[in-house]
Amino acid sequence: MAPDTTPPGGATRYLQTSRGLLSYSQLAPLLAEQVLRIEREIASGTFAAQALSPELILDLHQQIAGGLCPDWAGHWRDAEVRVGEHHPPPPHRVPMLMRDYGEDMCARLENASGHLDDLLLEMLAFAEGRLLSIHPFTDFNGRVTRLFLRELLRRLELPPVDLVPTDAPGETAYRAALQAGDTLNWRPLMRVWQQRFEQFSEPAP
């Protein structure tokens, strides 16, 4: 089965790795170790000297998966993929789309501030939704997107909000927001970001 396709109900996905053919349940803890390491490096400013660019995203992907999938980690995908009902752009368009994404991010960052206003929320929604919509890698797009957002939040001196929905209604709203982002409608994802900041600031029970 091609990576990032939707498997039949109950099916298990497998990937060929440097440790052999692994199921996703076997692969998940190995990836989690790398993600945790990179999150710590982000918090310590390891990537501060790098521009918020497609090259940084490539670097993050290489660091996540380079030891497990050296043949394609840190490289734009070279095959068609399907993510649920979403059909990301064909692979030959990915380098150009990522270049445009980087240029658009730079322009939006110039206008964004640390204030929680519509410009900031739209920039964050674009940063997340557009990257996931392009789906530039063979696999692990969600992980690399969350790490890129972690670095973005750190540079903007914004709270390290929870980027993964914690309940079924939140998951449903998030998926709907991403589907809207596939059509360049950022409003639903802006609301998701607003809720993330609100939940972060709520006092613990």
C-alpha positions as CSV (number, residue, x, y, z in Angstrom):
1,M,0.0,0.0,0.0
2,A,1.3,3.4,-0.9
3,P,2.2,5.7,2.0
4,D,-0.5,8.2,3.1
5,T,-3.4,6.3,1.4
6,T,-6.4,5.4,3.4
7,P,-6.3,1.7,4.2
8,P,-9.4,-0.5,4.3
9,G,-11.1,-0.8,7.6
10,G,-8.9,-2.7,10.1
11,A,-6.0,-2.8,7.8
12,T,-2.4,-2.2,9.0
13,R,0.0,0.0,7.2
14,Y,3.7,-1.0,6.8
15,L,6.8,0.8,5.8
16,Q,10.1,-0.5,4.6
17,T,12.8,1.0,6.9
18,S,16.4,0.6,7.8
19,R,15.2,-1.9,10.5
20,G,13.2,-3.9,8.1
21,L,9.5,-3.9,7.3
22,L,7.7,-2.3,10.2
23,S,4.1,-1.7,11.0
24,Y,3.0,1.7,12.1
25,S,2.5,0.5,15.6
26,Q,6.1,-0.6,15.6
27,L,7.3,2.6,14.0
28,A,5.4,5.0,16.2
29,P,7.6,4.8,19.3
30,L,10.8,5.1,17.2
31,L,9.5,8.3,15.6
32,A,8.3,9.6,18.9
33,E,11.8,9.4,20.3
34,Q,13.1,11.6,17.4
35,V,10.2,14.0,17.7
36,L,10.8,14.5,21.4
37,R,14.5,15.1,20.8
38,I,13.8,17.7,18.2
39,E,11.2,19.4,20.4
40,R,13.8,19.8,23.1
41,E,16.3,21.2,20.5
42,I,13.6,23.7,19.4
43,A,13.0,24.8,22.9
44,S,16.7,25.3,23.4
45,G,17.0,27.4,20.2
46,T,19.0,24.9,18.2
47,F,17.3,26.0,14.9
48,A,17.2,29.8,15.7
49,A,19.8,30.6,13.1
50,Q,17.9,29.0,10.3
51,A,15.3,30.9,8.2
52,L,11.7,29.8,8.5
53,S,11.9,28.3,5.0
54,P,11.3,25.1,3.0
55,E,15.0,24.2,3.8
56,L,14.2,24.1,7.5
57,I,11.2,21.9,6.9
58,L,13.4,19.5,4.9
59,D,15.9,19.5,7.7
60,L,13.3,18.7,10.3
61,H,12.0,15.9,8.2
62,Q,15.5,14.5,7.8
63,Q,16.0,14.6,11.5
64,I,12.7,12.8,12.2
65,A,13.1,10.0,9.7
66,G,16.7,10.0,8.3
67,G,17.7,7.1,10.5
68,L,14.7,5.0,9.6
69,C,13.9,5.9,6.0
70,P,17.1,7.2,4.5
71,D,16.1,6.8,0.9
72,W,13.4,9.5,1.1
73,A,13.6,11.3,4.4
74,G,14.4,15.0,3.9
75,H,13.3,14.9,0.2
76,W,10.1,16.1,-1.4
77,R,7.8,13.2,-2.3
78,D,8.1,11.7,-5.8
79,A,4.7,9.9,-6.0
80,E,1.0,10.6,-6.0
81,V,-0.7,10.3,-2.6
82,R,-4.2,10.4,-1.2
83,V,-5.1,11.6,2.3
84,G,-8.7,10.6,3.1
85,E,-10.7,12.5,0.6
86,H,-7.9,15.0,-0.1
87,H,-5.8,14.6,-3.2
88,P,-2.6,16.6,-2.7
89,P,-0.9,18.2,-5.7
90,P,1.1,15.9,-8.0
91,P,4.8,15.4,-7.0
92,H,6.2,17.5,-9.9
93,R,4.5,20.6,-8.4
94,V,5.7,20.1,-4.8
95,P,9.1,22.0,-5.1
96,M,7.4,25.0,-6.7
97,L,4.6,25.0,-4.2
98,M,7.0,24.7,-1.3
99,R,9.0,27.6,-2.6
100,D,5.8,29.7,-2.9
101,Y,4.8,28.6,0.6
102,G,8.1,29.8,2.0
103,E,7.8,33.2,0.2
104,D,4.2,33.6,1.4
105,M,5.2,32.7,5.0
106,C,7.9,35.4,4.9
107,A,5.4,38.0,3.8
108,R,2.8,37.0,6.4
109,L,5.4,37.0,9.2
110,E,6.3,40.6,8.3
111,N,2.8,41.6,9.1
112,A,2.2,39.4,12.1
113,S,2.9,40.4,15.7
114,G,2.7,38.8,19.0
115,H,-0.8,40.1,19.5
116,L,-3.6,37.6,19.1
117,D,-5.4,39.3,16.2
118,D,-6.8,38.1,12.9
119,L,-3.5,38.6,11.1
120,L,-1.6,36.4,13.5
121,L,-4.4,33.8,13.5
122,E,-4.5,33.7,9.7
123,M,-0.7,33.4,9.5
124,L,-0.8,30.4,11.9
125,A,-3.7,28.8,10.1
126,F,-1.9,29.3,6.8
127,A,1.4,27.9,8.2
128,E,-0.4,24.7,9.3
129,G,-3.1,24.2,6.8
130,R,-1.2,25.0,3.6
131,L,1.7,22.8,4.5
132,L,-0.5,19.8,5.3
133,S,-2.5,20.5,2.1
134,I,0.6,20.4,-0.1
135,H,1.7,17.2,1.8
136,P,5.2,17.5,0.6
137,F,6.7,14.3,2.0
138,T,6.1,10.6,1.4
139,D,5.1,10.3,5.0
140,F,5.3,11.9,8.5
141,N,3.8,15.2,7.2
142,G,1.8,15.7,10.4
143,R,4.9,15.3,12.6
144,V,7.0,17.7,10.6
145,T,4.3,20.3,10.4
146,R,3.8,20.2,14.2
147,L,7.6,20.6,14.7
148,F,7.7,23.5,12.2
149,L,4.8,25.1,14.2
150,R,6.7,24.6,17.4
151,E,9.6,26.6,16.0
152,L,7.3,29.2,14.7
153,L,5.6,29.6,18.1
154,R,8.9,29.9,19.8
155,R,10.2,32.6,17.5
156,L,7.0,34.6,17.9
157,E,7.2,34.1,21.7
158,L,3.8,32.5,21.8
159,P,2.6,29.8,24.2
160,P,3.4,26.2,23.3
161,V,-0.2,25.3,22.8
162,D,-1.4,21.7,22.3
163,L,-1.4,21.0,18.5
164,V,-3.2,17.7,18.7
165,P,-7.0,17.5,19.4
166,T,-7.7,15.8,22.7
167,D,-11.3,14.6,22.1
168,A,-13.6,13.4,19.4
169,P,-15.4,16.8,18.8
170,G,-12.1,18.5,18.6
171,E,-10.8,16.0,16.1
172,T,-13.9,16.4,14.0
173,A,-13.7,20.2,14.0
174,Y,-10.0,20.0,13.2
175,R,-10.4,17.8,10.2
176,A,-13.2,20.0,8.9
177,A,-10.9,23.0,9.3
178,L,-8.2,21.3,7.3
179,Q,-10.6,20.4,4.6
180,A,-11.6,24.1,4.4
181,G,-7.9,25.0,4.2
182,D,-7.5,22.8,1.2
183,T,-9.7,25.4,-0.5
184,L,-7.7,28.3,1.0
185,N,-10.5,29.1,3.4
186,W,-8.6,29.8,6.7
187,R,-11.4,30.9,8.9
188,P,-12.2,27.5,10.5
189,L,-8.6,26.8,11.2
190,M,-8.2,30.3,12.6
191,R,-11.0,29.4,15.1
192,V,-9.1,26.2,16.0
193,W,-6.0,28.4,16.8
194,Q,-8.1,30.8,18.8
195,Q,-9.4,27.8,20.9
196,R,-5.9,26.5,21.3
197,F,-4.7,29.7,22.9
198,E,-7.9,29.9,25.0
199,Q,-7.4,26.4,26.3
200,F,-3.8,27.1,27.1
201,S,-4.7,30.1,29.2
202,E,-7.5,28.3,31.1
203,P,-6.6,27.6,34.8
204,A,-6.1,24.0,35.7
205,P,-9.0,22.4,37.6
